[in-house]
Amino acid sequence: MSNAAQVIRPPNNLRLKIGGGFGGIDASAIAKAEAALQAMSAQFGQWLNDELVKLDAAQATVHAEGMTPTAGESLYCRAHDLKGLGTTYQYPLVTRLAGSLCKLLDDASKRSTAPMVLVDAHIDAIKAVVRDEIKTDDHPTGRVLSEALEARVAEHLG
């Protein structure tokens, strides 16, 4: 009994659809983007503080209403925004701390079981590192803080 198989490879028309081959990385475009980012960097502090105000408001809502689906989602979104913006705003430690908070709140069906003391500790840590300008976990306080919070999240989720 013979089980002959035939492999059919469909043509890859992607290059034709996007206008030909892929060129190299445009160094001038990258330089322009970096220059634009540098020009905006003077505003990073204010933008980061604006994000912290939103985080405070979401935290206050959770304290007032409990971890309802709406309040929990709002808090998660604020943490997720900070996770994405921290490094851009030159605070990679904020990205790390917000990432830990996101991990704690990631599963919408289990958000209500998140210990508020741990949620509050993350938010307090984020505000403290911004206030004290602790930008990276190279700083001993930043490292200890982030490691301790991540360990508590792992304990809770484990």
Backbone torsions as a table, in degrees:
resi	resn	phi	psi	omega
1	MET	NA	128.2	-176.0
2	SER	-108.0	130.8	176.9
3	ASN	-112.0	65.3	179.6
4	ALA	-69.2	135.0	179.8
5	ALA	-120.5	147.2	177.8
6	GLN	-121.6	127.3	178.7
7	VAL	-95.7	124.7	179.3
8	ILE	-109.7	122.6	179.6
9	ARG	-108.9	111.5	178.9
10	PRO	-69.3	151.2	179.8
11	PRO	-67.5	147.8	178.2
12	ASN	-96.9	100.1	-177.5
13	ASN	-94.7	9.2	-176.1
14	LEU	-59.7	-44.4	-179.5
15	ARG	-60.4	-38.0	178.6
16	LEU	-66.7	-37.8	-176.9
17	LYS	-71.7	-28.5	-178.5
18	ILE	-102.4	10.5	172.2
19	GLY	94.4	35.9	174.1
20	GLY	105.3	-160.5	-176.4
21	GLY	-74.0	164.5	177.4
22	PHE	-84.3	126.0	177.3
23	GLY	-82.6	177.7	176.7
24	GLY	-73.1	175.8	178.8
25	ILE	-71.2	131.8	-179.8
26	ASP	-81.8	101.0	-176.6
27	ALA	-62.7	-33.5	-179.3
28	SER	-69.1	-34.6	177.1
29	ALA	-66.8	-39.7	177.9
30	ILE	-65.4	-42.4	179.1
31	ALA	-62.5	-41.2	178.4
32	LYS	-63.7	-41.9	179.2
33	ALA	-64.5	-42.6	178.8
34	GLU	-64.8	-38.7	178.3
35	ALA	-65.9	-40.6	178.7
36	ALA	-64.3	-42.0	178.1
37	LEU	-63.5	-41.7	178.7
38	GLN	-63.5	-38.7	179.4
39	ALA	-65.2	-30.9	-179.9
40	MET	-86.6	-10.8	-171.9
41	SER	-61.2	-23.7	177.8
42	ALA	-65.0	-22.6	-178.8
43	GLN	-93.1	-6.7	-175.8
44	PHE	-57.5	-42.0	-178.9
45	GLY	-59.7	-45.1	179.2
46	GLN	-66.3	-42.0	179.5
47	TRP	-63.3	-40.3	178.7
48	LEU	-64.8	-41.5	177.1
49	ASN	-64.1	-36.6	175.5
50	ASP	-60.7	-39.7	178.1
51	GLU	-66.7	-36.8	178.8
52	LEU	-66.7	-35.1	176.3
53	VAL	-62.6	-42.0	178.2
54	LYS	-64.9	-39.7	178.0
55	LEU	-64.1	-43.2	176.7
56	ASP	-58.4	-43.9	-179.0
57	ALA	-64.0	-41.6	178.8
58	ALA	-65.6	-39.3	177.6
59	GLN	-63.8	-43.6	179.6
60	ALA	-61.8	-38.6	178.1
61	THR	-64.1	-42.7	178.3
62	VAL	-63.4	-40.1	178.3
63	HIS	-65.6	-36.2	-177.7
64	ALA	-78.4	-40.1	-172.3
65	GLU	-106.9	-13.3	-171.8
66	GLY	88.7	175.7	-178.3
67	MET	-82.5	65.2	175.9
68	THR	-70.2	163.3	178.0
69	PRO	-55.7	-40.8	-178.8
70	THR	-70.4	-47.8	-179.7
71	ALA	-64.7	-41.0	178.9
72	GLY	-64.1	-40.8	178.8
73	GLU	-65.5	-40.0	178.4
74	SER	-63.1	-45.1	178.8
75	LEU	-63.4	-43.2	178.6
76	TYR	-60.9	-42.7	-179.6
77	CYS	-63.8	-40.0	178.3
78	ARG	-64.0	-43.4	178.5
79	ALA	-64.2	-40.8	-179.5
80	HIS	-65.5	-39.8	176.4
81	ASP	-60.5	-45.1	179.2
82	LEU	-66.1	-34.3	176.9
83	LYS	-59.9	-40.8	-179.6
84	GLY	-78.8	-30.0	-173.4
85	LEU	-95.2	-21.8	-174.8
86	GLY	-52.2	-52.8	-178.3
87	THR	-66.3	-39.6	178.0
88	THR	-59.3	-39.0	-179.9
89	TYR	-85.3	14.6	175.6
90	GLN	71.0	30.5	175.5
91	TYR	-130.2	73.6	178.8
92	PRO	-60.3	-25.0	177.4
93	LEU	-67.2	-35.3	175.3
94	VAL	-62.8	-40.9	177.1
95	THR	-59.0	-44.3	-178.8
96	ARG	-65.7	-46.2	-179.4
97	LEU	-66.0	-43.4	178.3
98	ALA	-65.7	-33.9	176.0
99	GLY	-63.9	-39.1	176.6
100	SER	-65.3	-41.4	176.6
101	LEU	-64.1	-40.5	176.9
102	CYS	-60.4	-42.3	179.4
103	LYS	-60.4	-40.0	178.9
104	LEU	-64.5	-37.1	-174.3
105	LEU	-103.8	5.1	-171.1
106	ASP	-58.9	-44.2	-176.8
107	ASP	-86.7	106.1	-176.0
108	ALA	-57.0	-32.2	-178.1
109	SER	-74.1	-14.5	-178.7
110	LYS	-116.3	4.3	-178.3
111	ARG	-57.9	-37.0	-176.0
112	SER	-66.1	-16.0	178.7
113	THR	-90.8	-5.4	-180.0
114	ALA	-66.5	127.0	179.3
115	PRO	-64.6	123.9	-178.0
116	MET	-61.9	-29.7	178.1
117	VAL	-63.4	-34.5	178.4
118	LEU	-75.8	-39.1	175.1
119	VAL	-60.4	-49.4	-179.8
120	ASP	-61.6	-38.0	179.4
121	ALA	-62.3	-39.7	177.1
122	HIS	-63.4	-46.4	-177.7
123	ILE	-65.6	-42.9	177.1
124	ASP	-61.6	-39.4	179.3
125	ALA	-65.1	-43.3	179.0
126	ILE	-60.9	-46.4	179.9
127	LYS	-64.4	-39.1	-178.8
128	ALA	-66.6	-42.5	-178.4
129	VAL	-69.1	-31.7	175.8
130	VAL	-70.9	-46.0	179.6
131	ARG	-57.8	-44.0	-176.2
132	ASP	-91.9	5.0	178.3
133	GLU	55.4	44.0	174.6
134	ILE	-93.1	100.4	-168.7
135	LYS	-89.4	-30.2	-175.8
136	THR	-129.9	167.2	177.2
137	ASP	-84.9	10.3	168.9
138	ASP	-70.6	-25.8	176.1
139	HIS	-70.5	131.2	-175.6
140	PRO	-57.9	-39.2	179.2
141	THR	-66.0	-43.0	179.4
142	GLY	-61.5	-41.6	-179.2
143	ARG	-66.0	-47.4	-178.9
144	VAL	-62.9	-43.5	-179.0
145	LEU	-61.6	-49.7	-177.6
146	SER	-66.6	-41.1	-180.0
147	GLU	-64.8	-41.0	-179.7
148	ALA	-64.9	-44.4	-179.9
149	LEU	-66.5	-42.0	178.5
150	GLU	-62.7	-37.6	178.4
151	ALA	-64.8	-41.3	179.1
152	ARG	-66.3	-38.1	176.5
153	VAL	-63.7	-44.6	178.9
154	ALA	-60.9	-41.4	177.3
155	GLU	-61.1	-46.6	-178.4
156	HIS	-63.7	-41.9	-176.2
157	LEU	-82.0	-22.7	-177.4
158	GLY	-77.1	NA	NA
